[in-house]
Amino acid sequence: MLDMKVTSAVKLLLLVLFSSALQATQEVEIYTEDYPPYNMIENHRLTGLSVDILAVILKRIGSKKTKENVNFASWSRGYSLAKTKKNTMVFSTTRTEKRENLFKWVGPIAKTTIVLLALKEKNIKVPDYP
């Protein structure tokens, strides 16, 4: 078992990422993925911790958008659209140094530790992480 402590730059953050300013929330396309317990489909409805937080944020800023307006897609599709398409946002993601200047970030909402597991008898050797 390898327990990797993640630096603050790469801690999991449940975030709302913006590829453009949030002033035009009526035009913003919102994407998320299946990542329980933060965002998931249950009983044909989008739910989860980050979904609930997004709903509160949208309400507080007076947006007509709700969680029913969130597009449920693969992580790679949502992330790619947020990077390339104006007025597109994606949540939740890990905030890394490489991504820091790509988006406007809201959060953090949660922190986590990334852990890799393997059976002891597999004798897997992993080099030290810098």
C-alpha positions in Angstrom: 0.0 0.0 0.0 1.3 3.4 -0.9 -0.1 6.5 0.9 0.7 9.7 -1.0 0.1 12.9 0.8 -1.0 15.4 -1.7 0.4 19.0 -1.6 -2.0 21.8 -1.2 -1.6 22.7 -4.9 -3.1 19.3 -5.9 -5.6 18.6 -3.1 -9.0 17.6 -4.4 -11.2 20.7 -4.5 -14.8 20.6 -5.3 -14.8 23.7 -7.4 -16.8 25.6 -9.9 -14.4 26.4 -12.8 -15.1 29.2 -15.2 -13.8 29.6 -18.7 -15.4 33.0 -18.7 -16.9 35.5 -16.2 -20.0 34.4 -14.3 -21.8 37.6 -14.9 -23.6 36.0 -17.8 -24.9 33.0 -15.8 -27.9 32.6 -18.1 -25.6 31.8 -21.0 -23.1 29.6 -19.1 -23.2 25.9 -19.9 -22.5 23.8 -16.8 -21.0 20.3 -16.9 -20.2 17.7 -14.3 -19.3 14.0 -14.2 -20.1 10.9 -12.1 -18.0 11.3 -9.0 -19.9 10.1 -5.9 -20.5 11.4 -3.3 -19.9 14.9 -4.9 -21.8 14.6 -8.2 -23.8 11.6 -9.3 -27.2 10.5 -10.8 -29.6 8.9 -8.3 -33.1 7.9 -9.2 -32.6 9.7 -12.6 -31.7 13.0 -10.8 -28.4 14.8 -10.4 -27.4 14.9 -6.8 -24.4 15.2 -4.5 -22.5 17.5 -2.2 -21.1 19.7 -5.0 -24.4 19.8 -6.8 -26.1 21.1 -3.7 -23.5 23.7 -3.2 -23.8 24.8 -6.9 -27.6 25.1 -6.5 -27.1 27.4 -3.5 -24.5 29.6 -5.3 -26.8 29.9 -8.4 -29.7 30.9 -6.2 -27.7 33.4 -4.2 -26.4 35.2 -7.3 -29.9 35.4 -8.7 -29.4 33.0 -11.6 -32.3 31.3 -13.3 -30.1 28.3 -13.8 -30.7 25.3 -11.4 -29.2 21.9 -11.1 -31.6 20.7 -13.8 -29.6 22.8 -16.2 -26.3 20.9 -15.5 -25.1 18.6 -18.3 -23.9 15.2 -17.1 -21.0 14.1 -19.2 -17.6 12.4 -19.1 -14.9 14.3 -17.2 -12.8 14.6 -20.3 -15.6 16.1 -22.3 -16.6 18.7 -19.7 -13.1 19.6 -18.9 -12.2 20.0 -22.6 -15.3 22.2 -23.2 -14.4 24.4 -20.2 -11.0 25.0 -21.6 -12.1 25.7 -25.2 -15.6 27.0 -25.2 -16.6 30.4 -24.0 -19.2 30.6 -21.2 -18.6 27.0 -20.1 -17.9 25.7 -16.6 -17.2 22.4 -15.1 -17.3 21.1 -11.5 -15.7 19.3 -9.5 -12.0 18.9 -10.1 -8.5 18.9 -8.6 -6.8 22.2 -8.4 -3.3 21.8 -9.7 -0.5 24.2 -10.4 -0.8 23.4 -14.1 -4.5 24.3 -14.1 -4.3 27.3 -11.8 -4.3 30.0 -14.4 -6.7 28.2 -16.8 -9.8 29.0 -14.8 -11.5 31.2 -12.3 -11.8 29.0 -9.2 -14.5 28.9 -6.5 -13.7 26.8 -3.5 -12.3 24.7 -1.9 -15.2 22.7 -0.6 -13.3 19.6 0.4 -9.8 18.2 0.8 -8.6 14.6 0.3 -5.6 12.3 0.3 -4.9 10.2 -2.8 -4.1 6.6 -1.9 -2.9 3.8 -4.2 -3.5 0.2 -3.0 -2.0 -3.1 -4.0 -1.8 -6.6 -2.5 1.3 -7.0 -0.4 2.2 -10.2 -2.2 2.4 -8.4 -5.6 5.7 -6.8 -4.4 5.1 -3.6 -6.3 7.9 -1.1 -6.0 7.0 2.5 -6.4 9.7 5.2 -6.5 9.5 8.1 -4.0 7.3 10.9 -5.1 9.1 14.3 -5.2 
